């Protein structure tokens, strides 16, 4: 069972497309991390879904 899922998600920040055609599935009772360098869109992704 997924607690969060998205298909073909596109996220823009101002004029800039941060993600295009993003597919995400986070399963219940599974440990999930989002890792990447500063300015890579981790917080933008979480703010979009929350």
C-alpha positions as protocol buffer text, in pm:
chain_id: "A"
residue {
  index: 1
  type: UNK
  ca { x: 0 y: 0 z: 0 }
}
residue {
  index: 2
  type: UNK
  ca { x: 132 y: 344 z: -93 }
}
residue {
  index: 3
  type: UNK
  ca { x: 98 y: 646 z: 134 }
}
residue {
  index: 4
  type: UNK
  ca { x: 209 y: 876 z: -147 }
}
residue {
  index: 5
  type: UNK
  ca { x: 211 y: 825 z: -520 }
}
residue {
  index: 6
  type: UNK
  ca { x: 230 y: 1052 z: -823 }
}
residue {
  index: 7
  type: UNK
  ca { x: 260 y: 982 z: -1193 }
}
residue {
  index: 8
  type: UNK
  ca { x: 393 y: 1213 z: -1463 }
}
residue {
  index: 9
  type: UNK
  ca { x: 432 y: 1496 z: -1213 }
}
residue {
  index: 10
  type: UNK
  ca { x: 570 y: 1827 z: -1339 }
}
residue {
  index: 11
  type: UNK
  ca { x: 687 y: 2088 z: -1090 }
}
residue {
  index: 12
  type: UNK
  ca { x: 795 y: 2439 z: -1184 }
}
residue {
  index: 13
  type: UNK
  ca { x: 950 y: 2704 z: -965 }
}
residue {
  index: 14
  type: UNK
  ca { x: 888 y: 3036 z: -1131 }
}
residue {
  index: 15
  type: UNK
  ca { x: 1004 y: 3003 z: -1492 }
}
residue {
  index: 16
  type: UNK
  ca { x: 1216 y: 2696 z: -1421 }
}
residue {
  index: 17
  type: UNK
  ca { x: 1092 y: 2339 z: -1453 }
}
residue {
  index: 18
  type: UNK
  ca { x: 1235 y: 2147 z: -1158 }
}
residue {
  index: 19
  type: UNK
  ca { x: 1085 y: 1804 z: -1239 }
}
residue {
  index: 20
  type: UNK
  ca { x: 920 y: 1669 z: -1553 }
}
residue {
  index: 21
  type: UNK
  ca { x: 750 y: 1330 z: -1589 }
}
residue {
  index: 22
  type: UNK
  ca { x: 840 y: 1237 z: -1231 }
}
residue {
  index: 23
  type: UNK
  ca { x: 694 y: 914 z: -1092 }
}
residue {
  index: 24
  type: UNK
  ca { x: 701 y: 864 z: -715 }
}
residue {
  index: 25
  type: UNK
  ca { x: 576 y: 585 z: -490 }
}
residue {
  index: 26
  type: UNK
  ca { x: 632 y: 582 z: -115 }
}
residue {
  index: 27
  type: UNK
  ca { x: 511 y: 267 z: 51 }
}
residue {
  index: 28
  type: UNK
  ca { x: 355 y: 234 z: 394 }
}
residue {
  index: 29
  type: UNK
  ca { x: 597 y: 115 z: 665 }
}
residue {
  index: 30
  type: UNK
  ca { x: 903 y: 162 z: 444 }
}
residue {
  index: 31
  type: UNK
  ca { x: 1189 y: 401 z: 518 }
}
residue {
  index: 32
  type: UNK
  ca { x: 1232 y: 647 z: 230 }
}
residue {
  index: 33
  type: UNK
  ca { x: 1496 y: 916 z: 182 }
}
residue {
  index: 34
  type: UNK
  ca { x: 1533 y: 1195 z: -71 }
}
residue {
  index: 35
  type: UNK
  ca { x: 1900 y: 1269 z: -126 }
}
residue {
  index: 36
  type: UNK
  ca { x: 2064 y: 1526 z: -350 }
}
residue {
  index: 37
  type: UNK
  ca { x: 2282 y: 1836 z: -355 }
}
residue {
  index: 38
  type: UNK
  ca { x: 2165 y: 2179 z: -242 }
}
residue {
  index: 39
  type: UNK
  ca { x: 1928 y: 2342 z: -488 }
}
residue {
  index: 40
  type: UNK
  ca { x: 1829 y: 2014 z: -651 }
}
residue {
  index: 41
  type: UNK
  ca { x: 1453 y: 2034 z: -571 }
}
residue {
  index: 42
  type: UNK
  ca { x: 1414 y: 1811 z: -264 }
}
residue {
  index: 43
  type: UNK
  ca { x: 1219 y: 2070 z: -63 }
}
residue {
  index: 44
  type: UNK
  ca { x: 1020 y: 2177 z: -368 }
}
residue {
  index: 45
  type: UNK
  ca { x: 907 y: 1817 z: -419 }
}
residue {
  index: 46
  type: UNK
  ca { x: 797 y: 1782 z: -55 }
}
residue {
  index: 47
  type: UNK
  ca { x: 619 y: 2120 z: -52 }
}
residue {
  index: 48
  type: UNK
  ca { x: 429 y: 2027 z: -367 }
}
residue {
  index: 49
  type: UNK
  ca { x: 295 y: 1703 z: -221 }
}
residue {
  index: 50
  type: UNK
  ca { x: 226 y: 1826 z: 134 }
}
